[in-house]
Amino acid sequence: MTTNIVHLGLGWIGDRGGGLERYQHGLCEAQSKLGLAVEALVQSRVPIASPAAYSITAYASPDESRRVKLEKLKRTLAPLLRRQNLIFASHHASVSGAVCRYLSDVPHVVHFHGPWADEAAVEGAAWWKTCLQRREELKAYRSAGRIITLSRYFAEVLITRYRIDPAIVRIVPGGIDAVKNDPGITRREARDALGWPQDRPIVLSIRRLVKRVGVDVLVDAAKLIVARHPELLILIGGTGPLSKELQSKIDAYDLRNQVRLLGYIPDDLLSTAYRAADLSVVPTQELEGFGLVTLESMAAGTPPIVTPVGALPEIVEPLSKELIFQGRDASAIANGLVTILDGTTKLPDDNAFRDYVRRVFDWQVIAPRVAGVYRELSAD
């Protein structure tokens, strides 16, 4: 009998989705290739237009009120939960916490992408709001038969912060379609395609523009770097509430020729953007449970340089310790980038990054491991 899997997520990759959405979409496609019957429920402002091998339903728009979204979700979910041989997989407690009471007879796998309440607190959310968020998280996590976390770091968060039984926690790293994320072109060709300069070293950082991910610290680091490398160009892709503050800081530091905000980069240009850069930087300051951007960069043959925060060292250290900054502040980021730009720090070549991702993180490797956790739960 075919296993039916219903994935409940937040956004849709075609509606400015981020890392969570790219992970869920990639997993759904990979599970379909394994012969599983997969359906994903997402929120989207735009009609779902995808050649994906699995079924996708937009149950609501993210612009609707929470009450309306949850009512629509319940109506959409009801007939799906009556399917035979069903596994329910959830990706964010903001939605799964509200429906977990309907899952008492359904095997439930939580894909833990991060502590929702703690992330909100870092961004300055009111205490009462984070209390409500934590309550929803606990409801979702405690309804799960298994919780898949992307790193040892997040497994420890689940066990210590949320007091989840270690017996139900499984660590399976994030995955990527390594071939699809390699544009197969030279760095020069990638820059030509994007209209980026050929005569400058380019550092790229693609992140949601919020405090936790450290893009503001990267701008502070740029101020320190340009005294030695005024030719450097730092490009920051992404959207978020920090956008205006970042631009003001860039202007105040007189870095308009060295640091540019690119805004949202469509999914179909991501691999070209990574390929066009000499380096990518992941300057996270707190709560990084994986960092899919590191895989996306490596798949394109571009070194990701990361702060020693959360799970980031877990991803890159097996390939090279030189990919990890000595600290997370502006001085450490600046020093690390300067040694690379000076040629003092030697990094693996482009093909080493591509090969590493294909061997360790390709969906052909990761999806069967996820499926093993699902089978384990079904057998309970």
N, C-alpha and C positions, 0 to 999 in steps of 0.2 A: 504494500500500500504506500502511495506517495505521501511524503511528509509535507504538510501545508504549514508555511511560516508566514505570519503576519507581523511586519515590522511597523512600529509606531514611532514616528520621528517628529521633528519640528518643521523646519523649512525644506525647500526643494532647491536642488542645485541650479535649476533654471531661473530661480527667483532670488538671485544673489545669495545663494547658500554658501556656507563656510566649510571648515574642516569636518565638522560633524556630519553635514549633509553629504560631503564627498565620500566620507567613510561609509555611511549607510548605503549610498548608491552603489559604491564599489562592491560592498559585501553582498548586496542583493543580486547584482549581476553575477558575481562569482558563485553564489549559491544556486542560481538558476542553471549555470553551466554544470553544476554537480547533479542536476536532475531533480532539484527540489522545486515545489510549487510555491512561488514567492509573491507576496503582495505587500506593498508599502503604503502607509497612510501618512500624508504630509500636509502641511499648510502651504498655500501658494497664492500669490496675488494674480498669477498668470495661468492660463490653461496649460495643462501638462502636455508637452509635446516632446516625446522621447522615443527613440528606436529601441529602448531597453527591452530585454528578454523577459521582463517581469511586469506584473500589473502595478500601476501607480494610481492612487486615488487622492485627490486634493479634497480633504473633508471640510476645510475652512480656509479663510484668508487670515494671515497674521495681523491684519489691520482691524479685525472684528474684536469685540469685547471678549474677555476670557469666558464669561458665562455663555455667550453664543457659541464660541468655539467648542467648548466642552459639550454642550448640548448636541451640536452637529456630530461631534466625535462619537458620542454614545449611540446615536442613531446609525451611524455608519458601521460601528463596530459590532452591534448586536447580531446581525446575520452571520458575520464572519466567525464569531465565537462558537457557532453551532457546527462548524465543520469538524469532520473526523480527522484524527491523527494530526492535531493542530499543536503548534508551538507559537507562543506569543513572545515577540522580542521587542523590548522598549529601549529608547535611546535618550529620553530626557524626562526627569521626574515632574516637570511642570505640566505634562499631559498624562503621563502614566500614573501619577499619584492619584488622579481624579477618577481613574477607571479600574484601579487594582481590585476593588471590591467585587468586580464582575469576573475575576480571574481565578476564583477559588478552585474551579475544576479544570483549569487550563495550565499546562506547564508554562512558566513565565521565566524568560531569560532577560536580565537587565544588562545592557551594554553601558558600563559606567564611564562616561566621558569627562566627568569632573564634578566637584562638590558645588552644586548650584548656589546654595546659600552663602558659602564662603567666598565664591567668586563675586557675588553681588556685594558682599560686605567690603571687599577690597576696593570696589568702585564707588563706595560711599552710600550704599543703600541704607535706608532706615532700619533700626534694630527690629522693629515689629514686622517689617517685610521679610527680613532674613529668617525670623522665627517661623513665619508661615511657610516659607520656602523649605526650611529644614523639616517641618512637619510633613510636607508632601514628599520630600525625599525619603524619609523614614518609612512612610506608608509603601512607597514603591519598592524600596530595597528589601523590606521585610516580607513582601509578597513574592519574592523571587525564589525559585528553586536553585538557580545558579546566577552568579554575577560575573560577567567577563570584564576584566579591567585590562587596560592596554600596557600596564607597566607594573613593576614591583613597587614603585613609589605610590601609585594609586591603590594598589592592593593594601598597603599599609594604612593609607587614609581611610579606606573602608573599614578595616578591622579595628583601628584605634579610635577614629573620629566618630564612626557610626555604630561601632560595636557589632559589626556583622560577623557571623560565625565563619572562621577561616575555611571550614569544610565546604562551603558553597562558593568560594571565590576561586576563579581560574584566571590566570594571566595569559593572554594571547595578544601579541603586539598588533598594532594597526597594519593594514595592508594597502597595496597600491597595484595598479596595472602598470608594471614597469615599462612595458613596450609602448603603451599608449601615452605615457608621460615623458617619453624621449622623442623629441621632434625629429631627430635624425638629421640635423643640419649643423653646420659649423657655427661658432660664436659670431663670426662676421656676418653670416647669412641671417642669423636671428636678429642681430642689430639692424641690418638693412630692412628686415620685415617690419620692425617696430619703429624705425626712424630714430634709433638711439645712436649717439656718437660713437665712432670707431676709435677715436684717439684718446679716450679717457678710461681709466679703470672704473668699473661700475660695481657697486655693492647694492644688492636688492634685499628688501625686507617686505614680505607680504603678510600682513597681520590685520586682525580687527583692531581699530584704533581706540584702545582702552588702556587704562593705566597698567593693568596687570601684565600686559605683554611687553612693556618697556620701550615702545617706540619713542617716547619722549626722552628716555635715557640715551637712545641711539642718537638723537639730535644733539644732546649735550656732548656726546662723544665726538660727533662730527666737528664741533667747535674746537676740540683739542687736536683732531687729526689734521685739519686743513693747514695748520702752520707748517707741517712737514710735507704734506701731500695736497697742495691746493688744487691739483688736477683731478682729485677724486670726485666722483659723482655718486651720491647715495639716493636711491629711488625707493620710496615707500609706497607700497600698494595696499589698498584697503579703505574701508569706510568705518565710521564710528564717531562717538561723541567727542573724541579728543581732536578731531580734525582742525577746528578753528584754533584751538590752543597750540597745536603743533605749528600751524602756519604762522601764528604770531611769534612763536619762539624762533622759527627759521628767519623771519624778518628781523627780529631784535638782534639776532646773532650775525646778521648780514651774510647769511648762507644761501641766498636764493640761487646762486650759481653752483652750489655744491650739494644741496638737498632739495629734492622735489617730491611733492605729494602727487601720486598718479591717480588716486581715487580707485574705484572698483575696477578690477581686472577680470574680464570674462573668463570662464573656464577654458574656452577654446584657445585662449592666448597665454594661459599660465605656463605651459611647458616651454613655449617660445621665450617668455620673459625670463624664466629661470636659466635657459640656455644662453641668453644674451648677456647675463651677468657674469662677472669674474668670480664673485662670491655672493652667497646669501647670508644674512645674519638673523638669528633668532634671539632677540635680547630680553627674553622673558624675565620678569622679576619675581613672580609668585605663581604657584599652582599650575605648573605645566605637566599634565598627565601623560602626554605623548609628544605631539608636535608633528602632525602629518606633513607640514611644510618642509621638514628636513628630508623626508622621503621624496617628495616632489622635486626638490632641488637636486638631490643625488641622482634620481632617475634621469634627469636632463644632463648629468655630467658636471654639475656645479657644486663646489664644496659649501656645505652649510656650517657656519661657525656659531656656536651656541653658548649661552650662559650655563653655569653649573647649577641649574635650577630644576627641581622635580625630576622628570624622566628623561630629560634631554641627554644627559651623559650616557644613559643606558642605550640610547639609539646609536650614537656616533662613536663612543669610546672603543668598541671592538674593531673599528676600522682604523682610527687614529686619535690619540689623545690630544694631538695638536688642533683638533676641531673644537676644543672646549676652552673658552676664555678662563682666565685665572680668577675672575670674580664677575659680579653682575653690575657693578656701578659703571659710570661713564668712563672713569680712568682705566678700568680693566678692559673695557670694550675697545677704547681707543688704543691702548698699548698692544692688545692682541692684533688689531687690524693693521697697525703700523708695522709690526714685525713681519706680517704676511706681505704687505705692500713693499717693504724694504727687501724682501727676499730672504730674510733671516730665518723665518719659519717655513719649512718645506711641507707641502701637503701631497696626498696621493694624487695621481693623475685622473683625468676625466673618466677613463674606462674603469678604474678601480671603484669609483662611486657607482657607476652603472651596474657593474658586476655584483657588488655588495648588495644592492637593493634587490636585484633579480634572485640572488641566492637565498636571501633571508626574509624579505618583506613582500615579495610578489604575492598576489592573491592566490596563485596556484599553490603556494606554500601555506599561506595563512588560512584560506577558506576551509580546507579540510580540518585544520585544528579547531576552528570555530564549530564546524559540523560535529566534531567529536564531542564537544561540550553539550551540544543540543541532543545528541544520541544518548549521552550519559544521563541527562535529565529525563528523557523519555523512558529510560529503562528503570527509573526509580519507582 
